Amino acid sequence: MTNTPSVANEYPGAAASSEEGGSEDSFRIDLERFWIQALNLKYWLLGIIALGLLAGLAITLLSPKLYRATSRIEISMVQQNITSAEPIEIQSRSGDFQYYTTQYELLESKFLAQRVIEAGNLTRDEEFLNAFDLRDAGTISAKRLESILRNNVTIDPVPTSSLVDIRFSSQNADVSARIANLWAQEFLQANYEKRFGANIEAREFLEDQIEELRERLALSERELIDYANANEIIILNSDAAGEGSDSAGQSLVGSELAALNAALAEATTQRIQAESALRAGARNEAGAAAAAGLRSRLAEAQAQLADLQSRFGPGYPEIQAKKAEIASLRQALTGESSIDNQDLQAAFRKASLQEQQLRAKFQQTKNSFLGQQGTGIQYGILKREVDTNRQLYDALLQRYKELEAAGAGKNNMNLIDAAAPPGAPYAPSLIRNLLIGLIAALLVAAALVYLRETMDQTIRDPSDVSRKLGLSPLGLIPRVESDDIVEELERRSSEISEAYAAARTNMAFLTPNGAPRAIMLTSTRPNEGKSISSVALARSFVQLGKKVLLIDADLRHSGLSDFIGVNAEAGKGLSGMLAGNGPLAGVVFPVEPHGFDLLPTGHKPPNPVELLAGPNLKHVIDTALEEYDQVIVDGAPVLGLADALEVSKAVEGVVYVVESNGVNVRAIENALTRLKTANARIFGAVVTKLDQRNSAYGYGYGYGYGYGYGDRDSELVERGA
């Protein structure tokens, strides 16, 4: 007897071991399954990766060159107003994060894009339009330009700083630099207008008002001067001029009248004093002083004469001269009294004349002043209008200067680095595109592996027989590629022969008395190796010295006789016995190369289910068991047919044949459900056609999987085996 591989011998207990360790190793097993699936699809995956790299190369070669320019600005928090003027707007006190986030959003806003379009006149900029392949400038809308700008500008804040990079990309280096700078300038200008816009508007309004008041003031002053000239009104001190009619008192006539009034009062006082002195006969002070002086001189001259006479004789010349001087002084004293009276009269006449003249002039000036009283009222009205206009003008001018000082505040945002035309394009980048293509290809490959693994519900891992189907794997049969499958079965050292020997050994543990004597082999659908497994197991039982009968119960598509080279007589077979024709010995044919007997199907009946459903099949099997040690029934596939369900009632149990990498698990489950519904006893499963795709799961036969069933097996499948 050939020694069976240990791997196959372990499988009766594989289901239990799988249940014990499945929960702990499920994740590892899942990853392993994906890895095995990837190995199975390695050529597809390599092709996808190659296509991804080729796509990256093609995109690099076909994409236009793009130039990116960067301008850098600094955004600082808003400072308090430092001027004496009250601020026009209320400063924001939001947090730093909110403030900077708002500025970043404004940098990417439609509002700023519209400002850039208007400032740069981009709708008519040929260089800009050519950079984006915009041929017909007349049909380009502002919204399209706005979309182009926003799609090509990138706002990149510098981490942990208040700096922000404004990047713009296009097919023209100069355009990229110009738009990046224009974007920064318009943002800074918009921020300045936002902060000081109210002041600027107020200044513009005040400029208009000041200009209007300046014209009104000039007109009112001109009217005042014309009126004063027409009415000969002369203002001596305009700075001291009062308001209303009081201004007339500061005119030339008023000033002259006041001076004449004072002079007239003084002249009247002097005339009264002269008249009083004349009537009292009093000498005037000048005459009294002159007389006193003459007397003093006379006394002095007499003293000198006495002194000279005491020393000199009478003929001394000086004595004669001194006598003459004394005589002259005496004569002067004699005429002094008459001179004093004349002076008083002259002084009275002079004072009277001066008084009369001043009174006449005063009266004349008074008449002129009274004549100007009426014109002074109108002059005061015009003067008040001039003063009012001047006060308004001065107030607006002062406010304008305050707003100018407040409006000239420093912008809290500055341009740090202006963008310069880049010297080389930044895109397309071959390395980046190849990397993107590689990543995309890897993602597609991973998706393919995932979908293939999740959607592939076939049996790849033989442990799935117990894990998914709840069956014990009785045997693992490799695929063989030999042209003569019978030759491989006859060669006892072949891997397929070893595998079926292991399956036969495992079947010996199915019942306390060893292998079930009457079993049926079935499958989900044709072409799963059911008939080959029947022949191989029959041969294997023969090798144990047992007498084996192989019954071909597939009354619809049988090809078992042709496969093993038995020429059954026409009409002899299972269908005839089920119809009640003849004993078993007359329809059984020995298969000499394999050592077992074969009961072929015979004629194909029109009603195979009815024949199998009757009691005759059970009778045939019971009769065969009286003569044979082992009865193996090659049944029909389960799905779509009821034949296997009827046959299962006549045998001890069913061995289910499962093709690896072939039949969907759901279909197998449905077939097993039908068998269980018919109360069939399912001993286990034989997994067939294992190849290199399954070897990665750890199931192998020494030399590995390298064989298949060959062309003859394919012909048998086509005939319904």
PEUR-V128956 format. One record per residue. N is the residue number from 1. RES is the residue in one letter. SS is DSSP state (A for helix, B for strand, O for the rest). PHI is phi in whole degrees, -180 to 180 (* if undefined). OMEGA is omega in whole degrees, -180 to 180 (999 if undefined). Layout:
BEGIN
N:RES:SS:PHI:OMEGA
N:RES:SS:PHI:OMEGA
END
This chain:
BEGIN
1:M:O:*:-180
2:T:O:-76:178
3:N:O:-72:-180
4:T:O:-87:179
5:P:O:-63:-178
6:S:A:-67:-179
7:V:A:-62:180
8:A:A:-68:-178
9:N:A:-65:-177
10:E:A:-79:-169
11:Y:A:-74:174
12:P:A:-59:178
13:G:A:-101:-177
14:A:A:-66:-178
15:A:A:-64:-179
16:A:A:-66:180
17:S:A:-65:178
18:S:A:-66:-180
19:E:A:-68:-177
20:E:A:-71:-175
21:G:A:-101:-175
22:G:A:-65:-177
23:S:A:-67:-178
24:E:A:-79:-173
25:D:A:-108:-175
26:S:A:-62:-178
27:F:A:-66:179
28:R:A:-63:-179
29:I:A:-66:180
30:D:A:-62:178
31:L:A:-62:179
32:E:A:-64:180
33:R:A:-65:178
34:F:A:-65:179
35:W:A:-63:178
36:I:A:-66:177
37:Q:A:-62:178
38:A:A:-64:177
39:L:A:-63:179
40:N:A:-67:-179
41:L:O:-103:-172
42:K:A:-58:-179
43:Y:A:-71:175
44:W:A:-63:-178
45:L:A:-67:177
46:L:A:-63:177
47:G:A:-64:179
48:I:A:-64:179
49:I:A:-64:178
50:A:A:-63:178
51:L:A:-64:178
52:G:A:-63:178
53:L:A:-67:177
54:L:A:-64:178
55:A:A:-64:176
56:G:A:-62:178
57:L:A:-66:-180
58:A:A:-65:179
59:I:A:-63:179
60:T:A:-63:-177
61:L:A:-74:-175
62:L:A:-93:-177
63:S:O:-75:177
64:P:O:-70:179
65:K:O:-75:-179
66:L:B:-118:179
67:Y:B:-113:-178
68:R:B:-122:178
69:A:B:-113:-175
70:T:B:-130:170
71:S:B:-113:-176
72:R:B:-121:178
73:I:B:-123:177
74:E:B:-116:179
75:I:B:-114:179
76:S:O:-109:178
77:M:O:-67:-178
78:V:O:-69:180
79:Q:O:-92:178
80:Q:O:-71:179
81:N:O:-72:-176
82:I:O:-105:179
83:T:O:-90:179
84:S:O:-76:180
85:A:O:-74:178
86:E:O:-68:-179
87:P:O:-66:-180
88:I:O:-76:-178
89:E:O:-116:179
90:I:O:-88:-177
91:Q:O:-74:179
92:S:O:-75:180
93:R:O:-120:179
94:S:O:-72:-178
95:G:O:-68:-180
96:D:A:-60:-177
97:F:A:-62:180
98:Q:A:-63:-179
99:Y:A:-64:-178
100:Y:A:-68:177
101:T:A:-62:178
102:T:A:-63:180
103:Q:A:-65:179
104:Y:A:-65:178
105:E:A:-67:178
106:L:A:-65:179
107:L:A:-64:-179
108:E:O:-106:-172
109:S:O:-80:174
110:K:A:-64:-180
111:F:A:-57:-179
112:L:A:-69:178
113:A:A:-62:178
114:Q:A:-65:177
115:R:A:-63:180
116:V:A:-64:179
117:I:A:-61:-179
118:E:A:-71:-178
119:A:A:-67:-179
120:G:A:-92:-177
121:N:O:49:-173
122:L:A:-69:179
123:T:A:-67:180
124:R:A:-123:-179
125:D:O:-86:-176
126:E:A:-63:-179
127:E:A:-65:178
128:F:A:-67:-179
129:L:A:-64:179
130:N:A:-69:-180
131:A:A:-65:179
132:F:O:-115:176
133:D:O:57:176
134:L:O:-98:-171
135:R:O:-75:-174
136:D:O:-93:-177
137:A:A:-68:-177
138:G:A:-71:-177
139:T:A:-101:-177
140:I:O:-86:-180
141:S:O:-87:179
142:A:A:-66:179
143:K:A:-66:179
144:R:A:-67:177
145:L:A:-63:179
146:E:A:-61:178
147:S:A:-65:179
148:I:A:-63:-179
149:L:A:-63:-176
150:R:A:-68:179
151:N:A:-75:-176
152:N:A:-110:177
153:V:B:-100:180
154:T:B:-129:178
155:I:B:-102:-173
156:D:B:-127:177
157:P:B:-65:176
158:V:O:-78:-175
159:P:O:-59:176
160:T:O:54:177
161:S:O:-154:176
162:S:O:-100:180
163:L:B:-92:180
164:V:B:-135:177
165:D:B:-97:176
166:I:B:-109:-177
167:R:B:-112:177
168:F:B:-133:-177
169:S:B:-122:177
170:S:B:-160:180
171:Q:O:-86:-180
172:N:O:-127:-177
173:A:A:-65:-179
174:D:A:-66:179
175:V:A:-64:180
176:S:A:-61:180
177:A:A:-66:-177
178:R:A:-67:-179
179:I:A:-69:178
180:A:A:-62:178
181:N:A:-68:180
182:L:A:-65:178
183:W:A:-63:180
184:A:A:-66:-178
185:Q:A:-63:-179
186:E:A:-68:177
187:F:A:-67:179
188:L:A:-64:180
189:Q:A:-67:179
190:A:A:-64:178
191:N:A:-66:178
192:Y:A:-63:179
193:E:A:-66:179
194:K:A:-66:-179
195:R:A:-73:-173
196:F:A:-116:-177
197:G:A:-63:180
198:A:A:-64:177
199:N:A:-64:-179
200:I:A:-64:178
201:E:A:-64:179
202:A:A:-64:178
203:R:A:-65:178
204:E:A:-64:178
205:F:A:-65:-180
206:L:A:-66:177
207:E:A:-60:178
208:D:A:-65:-180
209:Q:A:-66:179
210:I:A:-65:179
211:E:A:-64:179
212:E:A:-66:179
213:L:A:-67:178
214:R:A:-63:178
215:E:A:-67:180
216:R:A:-66:179
217:L:A:-64:179
218:A:A:-62:180
219:L:A:-65:-180
220:S:A:-66:177
221:E:A:-65:179
222:R:A:-65:178
223:E:A:-64:179
224:L:A:-63:-179
225:I:A:-67:179
226:D:A:-62:179
227:Y:A:-65:179
228:A:A:-64:179
229:N:A:-66:-178
230:A:A:-66:-178
231:N:O:-106:177
232:E:O:54:177
233:I:O:-96:-179
234:I:O:-116:179
235:I:B:-97:-177
236:L:O:-77:-177
237:N:O:-132:-176
238:S:O:-69:-180
239:D:O:-68:-179
240:A:O:-91:-177
241:A:O:-66:178
242:G:O:-87:-180
243:E:O:-102:177
244:G:A:69:-177
245:S:A:-73:178
246:D:A:-62:179
247:S:A:-66:179
248:A:A:-68:179
249:G:A:-66:179
250:Q:A:-96:179
251:S:B:-80:-179
252:L:A:-62:-179
253:V:A:-64:179
254:G:A:-64:179
255:S:A:-64:179
256:E:A:-65:179
257:L:A:-63:179
258:A:A:-65:180
259:A:A:-67:179
260:L:A:-65:179
261:N:A:-63:179
262:A:A:-69:180
263:A:A:-67:179
264:L:A:-64:178
265:A:A:-62:179
266:E:A:-66:-180
267:A:A:-64:178
268:T:A:-64:179
269:T:A:-62:-180
270:Q:A:-66:179
271:R:A:-65:179
272:I:A:-66:179
273:Q:A:-65:180
274:A:A:-65:180
275:E:A:-67:179
276:S:A:-66:-180
277:A:A:-67:-179
278:L:A:-66:-179
279:R:A:-69:-180
280:A:A:-82:-179
281:G:O:67:-180
282:A:O:-69:177
283:R:O:-78:179
284:N:O:-81:-177
285:E:A:-63:-180
286:A:A:-67:180
287:G:A:-67:178
288:A:A:-62:-180
289:A:A:-67:-180
290:A:A:-67:180
291:A:A:-65:179
292:A:A:-63:179
293:G:A:-66:179
294:L:A:-66:-179
295:R:A:-64:180
296:S:A:-65:180
297:R:A:-69:179
298:L:A:-62:-180
299:A:A:-64:-180
300:E:A:-66:179
301:A:A:-65:179
302:Q:A:-65:179
303:A:A:-66:-180
304:Q:A:-68:179
305:L:A:-65:-180
306:A:A:-65:180
307:D:A:-67:-180
308:L:A:-69:-179
309:Q:A:-68:-180
310:S:A:-75:-176
311:R:A:-111:-177
312:F:O:-120:-180
313:G:O:-83:-177
314:P:O:-65:-176
315:G:O:-92:-178
316:Y:O:-66:-173
317:P:A:-60:-177
318:E:A:-68:177
319:I:A:-66:179
320:Q:A:-64:-180
321:A:A:-67:-178
322:K:A:-65:177
323:K:A:-63:180
324:A:A:-65:180
325:E:A:-65:-179
326:I:A:-67:179
327:A:A:-64:-179
328:S:A:-68:-179
329:L:A:-67:178
330:R:A:-66:179
331:Q:A:-68:179
332:A:A:-66:179
333:L:A:-65:-180
334:T:A:-67:-177
335:G:A:-89:-175
336:E:A:-71:-177
337:S:A:-65:178
338:S:A:-70:-180
339:I:A:-69:180
340:D:A:-62:-180
341:N:A:-66:178
342:Q:A:-67:180
343:D:A:-65:179
344:L:A:-64:179
345:Q:A:-68:180
346:A:A:-64:180
347:A:A:-66:179
348:F:A:-66:180
349:R:A:-63:-179
350:K:A:-64:-180
351:A:A:-65:180
352:S:A:-66:-179
353:L:A:-64:-179
354:Q:A:-64:179
355:E:A:-63:-179
356:Q:A:-63:-179
357:Q:A:-65:180
358:L:A:-66:179
359:R:A:-65:179
360:A:A:-65:179
361:K:A:-66:179
362:F:A:-62:-180
363:Q:A:-65:179
364:Q:A:-66:-180
365:T:A:-67:178
366:K:A:-63:178
367:N:A:-62:179
368:S:A:-66:-180
369:F:A:-64:178
370:L:A:-64:178
371:G:A:-71:-180
372:Q:A:-88:-179
373:Q:A:-60:180
374:G:A:-65:179
375:T:A:-70:180
376:G:A:-67:178
377:I:A:-63:179
378:Q:A:-64:178
379:Y:A:-63:178
380:G:A:-64:178
381:I:A:-61:179
382:L:A:-64:-180
383:K:A:-68:178
384:R:A:-65:177
385:E:A:-63:177
386:V:A:-63:-179
387:D:A:-64:179
388:T:A:-63:179
389:N:A:-62:-180
390:R:A:-69:179
391:Q:A:-66:177
392:L:A:-62:-180
393:Y:A:-62:180
394:D:A:-65:-180
395:A:A:-66:179
396:L:A:-64:179
397:L:A:-66:178
398:Q:A:-66:178
399:R:A:-65:179
400:Y:A:-62:179
401:K:A:-66:177
402:E:A:-65:178
403:L:A:-65:178
404:E:A:-65:178
405:A:A:-68:179
406:A:A:-72:-178
407:G:A:-74:-180
408:A:O:-93:180
409:G:O:-67:-177
410:K:O:-83:177
411:N:O:-68:179
412:N:O:-81:177
413:M:B:-127:-176
414:N:B:-137:173
415:L:B:-84:-178
416:I:B:-90:-179
417:D:B:-130:175
418:A:O:-79:-180
419:A:O:-74:176
420:A:O:-117:179
421:P:O:-58:-180
422:P:O:-67:-178
423:G:O:-83:-177
424:A:O:-144:179
425:P:O:-71:177
426:Y:O:-96:180
427:A:B:-146:2
428:P:O:-79:178
429:S:O:-104:-178
430:L:A:-62:-178
431:I:A:-63:-179
432:R:A:-65:-180
433:N:A:-67:177
434:L:A:-65:178
435:L:A:-65:178
436:I:A:-64:178
437:G:A:-61:179
438:L:A:-66:180
439:I:A:-63:178
440:A:A:-62:179
441:A:A:-64:178
442:L:A:-65:177
443:L:A:-65:178
444:V:A:-64:179
445:A:A:-63:178
446:A:A:-63:178
447:A:A:-65:179
448:L:A:-63:179
449:V:A:-63:-179
450:Y:A:-64:-179
451:L:A:-65:-180
452:R:A:-64:-179
453:E:A:-73:-178
454:T:A:-75:-179
455:M:A:-89:179
456:D:O:-82:-177
457:Q:O:-101:177
458:T:B:-82:179
459:I:O:-86:175
460:R:O:-105:177
461:D:O:-90:-179
462:P:O:-55:178
463:S:O:-68:177
464:D:A:-65:179
465:V:A:-61:178
466:S:A:-86:-175
467:R:A:-74:-176
468:K:O:-102:-174
469:L:O:-101:-179
470:G:O:74:180
471:L:O:-111:175
472:S:O:-83:178
473:P:B:-75:-178
474:L:B:-82:-179
475:G:B:-161:178
476:L:B:-119:-171
477:I:B:-107:180
478:P:B:-78:172
479:R:O:-79:177
480:V:O:-120:-176
481:E:B:-105:-180
482:S:O:-69:178
483:D:O:-72:-178
484:D:O:-118:-178
485:I:A:-67:180
486:V:A:-65:178
487:E:A:-62:178
488:E:A:-65:179
489:L:A:-68:-179
490:E:A:-72:179
491:R:O:-85:-171
492:R:O:-67:179
493:S:O:-89:-180
494:S:O:-70:-178
495:E:A:-66:-179
496:I:A:-70:177
497:S:A:-67:177
498:E:A:-62:-178
499:A:A:-65:-180
500:Y:A:-71:175
501:A:A:-64:177
502:A:A:-65:178
503:A:A:-64:178
504:R:A:-62:180
505:T:A:-64:179
506:N:A:-64:180
507:M:A:-68:180
508:A:O:-68:-179
509:F:O:-100:-176
510:L:O:-77:180
511:T:B:-131:178
512:P:O:-61:-179
513:N:O:-95:-179
514:G:B:103:-178
515:A:O:-69:176
516:P:O:-58:-176
517:R:O:-77:-179
518:A:B:-122:180
519:I:B:-130:176
520:M:B:-115:173
521:L:B:-103:177
522:T:B:-139:-179
523:S:B:-149:-180
524:T:O:-72:-178
525:R:O:-145:177
526:P:O:-66:174
527:N:O:70:176
528:E:O:-112:179
529:G:O:89:-178
530:K:A:-66:-178
531:S:A:-67:179
532:I:A:-63:179
533:S:A:-64:178
534:S:A:-62:180
535:V:A:-64:-177
536:A:A:-65:179
537:L:A:-69:177
538:A:A:-61:177
539:R:A:-61:-177
540:S:A:-66:177
541:F:A:-69:177
542:V:A:-62:180
543:Q:A:-64:176
544:L:O:-85:180
545:G:O:91:180
546:K:O:-91:175
547:K:O:-92:-169
548:V:B:-121:173
549:L:B:-117:176
550:L:B:-105:-179
551:I:B:-104:176
552:D:B:-90:-176
553:A:O:-100:177
554:D:O:-88:-174
555:L:O:-75:-176
556:R:O:-101:-174
557:H:O:-134:-177
558:S:O:-92:174
559:G:O:-143:-175
560:L:A:-64:-179
561:S:A:-63:179
562:D:A:-66:-177
563:F:A:-65:-178
564:I:A:-96:173
565:G:O:79:178
566:V:O:-110:178
567:N:O:-101:-180
568:A:O:-75:178
569:E:O:-70:-178
570:A:O:-62:177
571:G:O:87:179
572:K:O:-91:179
573:G:O:163:-176
574:L:A:-63:-178
575:S:A:-60:178
576:G:A:-68:179
577:M:A:-66:178
578:L:A:-66:177
579:A:O:-84:177
580:G:O:93:-176
581:N:O:-103:167
582:G:O:83:179
583:P:O:-82:-177
584:L:A:-67:-176
585:A:A:-63:-178
586:G:A:-81:-176
587:V:O:-117:-179
588:V:B:-92:-179
589:F:B:-119:177
590:P:B:-75:177
591:V:B:-107:-171
592:E:O:-62:-177
593:P:O:-62:-173
594:H:O:-105:175
595:G:O:90:178
596:F:B:-117:177
597:D:B:-100:-177
598:L:B:-124:170
599:L:B:-107:-177
600:P:O:-74:-178
601:T:O:-76:-175
602:G:O:80:179
603:H:O:-65:174
604:K:O:-81:-177
605:P:O:-77:176
606:P:O:-75:-177
607:N:O:-130:-175
608:P:A:-64:-179
609:V:A:-65:-179
610:E:A:-65:178
611:L:A:-67:-178
612:L:A:-71:-177
613:A:A:-78:-179
614:G:O:-76:-178
615:P:O:-79:-174
616:N:A:-68:-179
617:L:A:-63:177
618:K:A:-60:180
619:H:A:-65:180
620:V:A:-63:-178
621:I:A:-67:179
622:D:A:-63:178
623:T:A:-65:-180
624:A:A:-66:-179
625:L:A:-68:177
626:E:A:-71:-176
627:E:A:-109:-174
628:Y:O:-113:176
629:D:O:-79:-176
630:Q:B:-140:176
631:V:B:-119:178
632:I:B:-114:-179
633:V:B:-106:174
634:D:B:-90:-176
635:G:O:-88:178
636:A:O:-80:173
637:P:O:-60:-174
638:V:O:-82:-173
639:L:O:-66:177
640:G:O:84:-178
641:L:O:-132:176
642:A:O:-105:-175
643:D:A:-60:-177
644:A:A:-63:180
645:L:A:-66:179
646:E:A:-71:-180
647:V:A:-66:-177
648:S:A:-63:180
649:K:O:-74:-175
650:A:O:-96:-177
651:V:O:-118:179
652:E:O:-72:-179
653:G:B:-175:-173
654:V:B:-123:167
655:V:B:-106:-173
656:Y:B:-93:180
657:V:B:-97:-178
658:V:B:-122:176
659:E:B:-86:176
660:S:O:-70:178
661:N:O:61:-175
662:G:O:-127:-171
663:V:O:-86:178
664:N:B:-68:-179
665:V:A:-59:-179
666:R:A:-62:178
667:A:A:-65:178
668:I:A:-64:180
669:E:A:-61:178
670:N:A:-62:180
671:A:A:-64:179
672:L:A:-64:178
673:T:A:-63:178
674:R:A:-64:179
675:L:A:-64:180
676:K:A:-67:177
677:T:A:-64:178
678:A:O:-84:179
679:N:O:62:177
680:A:O:-79:177
681:R:O:-93:-177
682:I:B:-105:-177
683:F:B:-76:-176
684:G:B:166:-176
685:A:B:-131:172
686:V:B:-112:-179
687:V:B:-93:-175
688:T:B:-113:172
689:K:B:60:173
690:L:B:-73:-179
691:D:O:-135:-177
692:Q:A:-63:177
693:R:A:-67:-180
694:N:A:-96:-178
695:S:A:-65:-180
696:A:O:-66:179
697:Y:O:-83:176
698:G:O:99:-180
699:Y:O:-111:-178
700:G:O:-153:-177
701:Y:O:-132:172
702:G:O:72:-177
703:Y:O:-88:178
704:G:O:88:-180
705:Y:O:-87:180
706:G:O:-149:-175
707:Y:O:-129:177
708:G:O:-142:-176
709:Y:B:-81:174
710:G:A:83:-177
711:D:A:-68:-177
712:R:A:-66:176
713:D:A:-64:179
714:S:A:-64:178
715:E:A:-64:179
716:L:A:-64:179
717:V:A:-62:-180
718:E:A:-62:180
719:R:O:-88:174
720:G:O:107:-179
721:A:O:-67:999
END
